Every structure is written in structure tokens, then in C-alpha cells.
Amino acid sequence: MSLDIRGCGTALVTPFAKDGTLDVEAVRSLVDFQLREGIDFLVPCGTTGETPALEHEEFAGVIRVVVQEAAGKVPVIAGVGGNGTKKVCSQLQEVSALGVQGILSVAPYYNKPTQEGLYQHFKTIAESTELPIILYNVPSRTSSNIEPATVARLAKIPNIIGIKEASGSITQQMELLGMVGPDFRVFSGDDAYTFPLMALGGVGVISVISNLVPREMTTLAHLLLDGKYDEARKLNAKLLPLMRANFIETNPIPVKAALAMMGKIKEVYRLPLCPMKPENRAKLEKELVAQGLLQAQKV
């Protein structure tokens, strides 16, 4: 299966109802909002989707609802990863039957594999599916960094088509872009790195704040794809404070709080995630007002 994606994809939050169960209608509503605002693709069940806290049935349920609601209008790239290779391969078989167009697979966490272990892990899961796979490198969460040389090896496997790069190192990203071919898609995994990474040759971003501003983040990505750097620079400067505010605490705590303030979801998390500190919430609310996403509260 081929998949040519670029631009902006939203790392969707997973909405919960007040009783803590999956809020299916809110999932549908969020997908509809993303589609209306022109998002390029959707990524359910990633880090932002609180996937480690989802039950097996909920994990499949979220993906199923997103695929149904997207209805082929945009690709759905499901998060399927973990620190047990055999278990990931088993999940891939289940997810393949749900109608997704591709997979985002995070580096194994906690067991901290070597570079050879990372290569063998991703090679094994790639051989277990025909779906296109996007690697996900986020060392701050996994304690294992997929180094550029390892990515370059993996890029030779036909259905490993790209990477969500969230190392936080521009030097590493430059090295990576110099080692992979032009058909290997490098996406920013950090909103604030979208501009520099795409200016260096990346093809897009898998975004957190596009949960809130999908049209603006999609516009930013396409301005950069088109080489319109002056316009992109102005939009990036406008959005940067919102990017920073959404990482004032652990993702997805702030973005879920923001969506709740905007009336799009209930502000419900699953432990070990919990509500924001009041002082941080106030800072986030102030930025939402500044961005025109929320009206200032009258005192």
C-alpha cells in the first residue's frame, strides 16, 4: 500500500466523558472539526491520545470511529507501538482490519534497546504488515534515541516511509535529512520545530496544537512546503506562544484543558495524568484569549 502524505497531521486527543468512559460523540465531533478546517491527515492513539491509559477495546474503538468519521477524506495514521515487538506485530494485524492508511510506531520505551535492537524491532514489525509505517522518535519519553544512521538503514525497508522526529536536536535533524533519500518523509514531532525542520527539507508536522488550530497549522505547513518563508515566519511567530503554552505541563494535559475551555470536550484525564496547576491553567487561558480562541472572562 502506498501513502503520499505531507503537510499537517493532528495527533488527536482522546476525549473522555465525566464518568471516565470513552466519549465517542466527542471523538466524532473533533474529527469533523479537523476535516472542516482542512487538516491533511489524522493520527489517533499516539502520545497525545493517552494511549497507555486506554483499554484494548477503547484503543480499537477510537481508531474505528476516526476511520468511520474521516470516511476516506483524509488518511488516518494510527499509533501502534510498544516495547514488546511480538505484541506490536499482533496489534498491527488488528489495526490493519480497521481501515487505516498507515501506522505511526514509537520507539520501544523503558527496556532501552541498542541501535541494533531498534533496527531489528522496526524491521520485524514492517515485515508483519503491508501498511506504510512512520517511525516515531521521542527520546524524552522513551529513553531511546533512533539515531540518524539507524533511520537511514530502516529507510531502505520499502514500507517504512518516514519518521516523526521529536529528538529536540536540530543538529540531529540536519544529519538525518542528509542521510535519507528525498522520498523518505521527515515530519516534525514538535510544533515549535516545524519551521526549522521544514526549512531544512522536512515535509510536515504531526501536531498537538492543531487540535485547537488545525487551519492555522495546516496553513503554516503548506506555506513552508511552497517556500513562502516570509509569510510562514509571520504565522509561526503568531502561533509560537500557543505552542509554548501547550507544553507548560506534560502533553496532553494543556491541550485537553484548552479544548475543554473551548467547549469541544470534557476536561477529563486518566491517571497518572491529572488537571493543570491553577497558575499554569491561567497562563494557558490568557494565551487562548490572545489567540482569539476564547473570550476573556468578565470580572
N, C-alpha and C positions, 0 to 999 in steps of 0.2 A: 504494500500500500504506500503510495507516495503522498507527501504532505508538504506544500509550499506555504509556510506561514511567515509573516513578518509584521512589524507594527507593534500594537499594544494588546496584550492579553491580560485579563484580570484574574488575579489569584483570589478567587471568591471566598468570602467568609461563609461560615455555616451558621445560619440563624436557628436559635432555639426558642421554644415557647416558654412562657412563665413557669410551667411545670417541669422544665428541663428537657422535654422531648424535642425531636426534630420538628421545626416549623416549615412544613412542606410548602405552604402557601407563600411564605416569605421568600423561600428559595425561588419559586416561580416568579414572584414579583421582582426580585433582584435581577434575574436573568432577563426579564422583559425590559427593565430599566437599562441594562447594559446594551441590549440589542437596539433599543430606540436611540441610544446615544452614539451608536456607530462603532462599538468595540470590534476589534479584529478577530479575537478568539477568547475562549473562556477556559479557566483552569480550576476546576473544583478539586477539593480534597488534597490541597497542599498544606504547607505550614499555616497559612492564613485561615484555612478551613478547620483548624483544631483537629486534624485527622487523628493524632494519637489518642484523643479522648472519645472518638466515635466507636460505637459498637459495629460489629461486622455488617449487620443488616442496615444500619444507618449509612455506613460508608457506601454500600451499593445503592442505597436509596437516593442519596444525594446525587450521585453520578447519573442514575436513571432519570431523575427529574430534570436535571440540567440538560441532558441529551434530548429529552422529550420537548422541553420548552425552547431549546435552541432550534430544533426542527430543521437542522441542516443549513441554517442561515449563516452560522459561523462554526469553525471547528471547535470541538471540545477535547481538551488535552487533560486527561485525568491524572492526578497524583497517585502513583503506585510505587512505593519504595519501602525500605526497611533494612534491618541489619541481619536478616536471615535470607540468604539467596533462594533457598528452596521455597520458602513461604512467599517471597515476592513473585516467583515464577507461577505459583499456584494462584495468587491474586490476579495476575495478568490474564490467566485463562478466563476467569470470571468476568473481569472488566471488559475483555475483548468482546464478550457476548452482549454488552450493554450498548454498543453502537458508537463508542468514542472513536475519534480520528487519530489519536496519538496518546503517548504516555509521558509524563514528567516523573523521573525517578531520582530521588535524593540519594546521595552517597550514604552508605551504611554508617550508622551512628553508634556510639558507645563502645563497640568492640574494636574500633580504631584500626582498620586494616592497613597493610602496607600498600604501596602503589601497585605492586603486582596483584595483591588481593583485590584492590578496586577494579583493576583491569579484568580479572577473571570473573568478578561478580557481575559487572555490566555485560561482559561478553556472554556469560551464561544466560542472563535474562533476555538479551537480544536474540539469542538463538531459540528461546522458548516462545517467541511471538513474531508475527508478521507486522505488528503495529510499529510505526515510527516512534523512536524514543528520543526524548530530550533529557540529557543528564542535568542534575541539579547539584551545584557545588556551593555549599554554605557552611564553611568551616566553623563559624561562630556557634553553630548549633550541633554540628556532627562530630567535631574534633578530628575530622579527617579532610584533608585538602586534596582535591583531584588536581594534580599538578599538570601544567601545560603539555609536557611530554606524554603523560598518560592519556590526556584528552586526544592528542594527535594520534596515538595508537588506536583509541576507540573510534575515532572518526573514520577509520578505514573499514569499519563494520557497516555494511550497507544500510541497515535500518536504524543506526544511531546517527541522527541528523543534526543535532545541535546541543547546546548547553545553556542553562540558566546560570549565569556566572555571578556569584554573590560572595566572592572572596574578600571584597573590600580593598583590593590592591590593584591600582591602575597599572603598576609595573607588570603584575601577573597577567592582567588582561591584555596588555600590549604584546607580551610574549606569546600568549595563547593565539591571538589574532594573526601573529606572524608565522605560526606553526601549522595552522589548519587551512584547508583549501577554501576557495570562495563559495562553495556550495554548503559548507558547514555553518549553520546558523548560530550566532552568538547573541544571546539575549542578556540584558542587564537584569540581575536579580535584586537590585536596589534602585528604588525610584530616583534617588539623588545622583546615581551614577549613569543614568540614562543618557544624558547629553554627552559626557566624555566618552563613554563606551561606544555609542553610535557614531560619534565623530571619528573614532578610530577604526570603524568598519563593522560594528555590531549592527544587527538588523531589527532590534526592537527591545521591548521591556516586558517582563511579566511583573505586573504592578500591583501594589497594595492600594495606593490612593485612587486608582481607577475604580475601586468600589464606590468612591464618592464622586469623582470627576472623570468618568470614562471618556467623555467627549474631549476634554482638555488634554488628557494624557495621550489619547489616540492622535489628536492634532499634533502634539509635540513630537511623537514618534514619526509621523509622516512628514513633518517639516524637516526633520533630520534625514530621513530617507531620501528626500528630494534635494538635500543640500542647501536648504534655506536657513542658514545658520543665524542670520541676524534676527529673523522672526522667531526662530526657536529659542534663541538666547533670551529674548524678552519674555516669552511664555514660561521658560524654565525659571527665570528669576521670580515671576509671579507665584509659581507653584512651589518653589523651594521651601518657604516657611510652612506650608501644609505638609510637605514631605517630612520635614523635621518634626513637626508636631505629632505626626502619626507614628513616630518611633520614640516618643518621650518615655514610653514604657514598652514592655515586651509586646511585639506583634502577636496576635491581632487585637490586643486589649483596646488601644486607642481607636482603631478603625471601626470596631464594633460599637464603641461608645459614640463615635461620630455618626454612624448610621442610625443609631437609636435616637440621637438628638435631632436628626433629620426626619425621623418618623418612619424609617424604612424597615427597621427590625426592632425586636425587644432587646434590651441590654442584658443578655443572659450569657454567662460563660460557664465552662465546666472546669472544676478544679483539676489541676492546680492553678489554672488561670482565675483571676478574680478582678473585681472592679478597680478602676484607677484611684489613685490618691486624689483627694479633693483639689489640691493645689495644681496637680497636673491636668485634671479634668477642666479646671477653669482656664488654663492656658490653651488647651485644645478648643474649647468653646469660643474663646476670643478669636482664634485663627479661623474657625468656621464662619464667624460673623464677618471677619475681614475679607474672606473669600466670597462672600455673598451666598453662602450655603445655609445660613441660619440668620434669623432676625435677632437683633440684640434684645435682651430681656428688659422690659421697662421696670424701673425701680419705684 
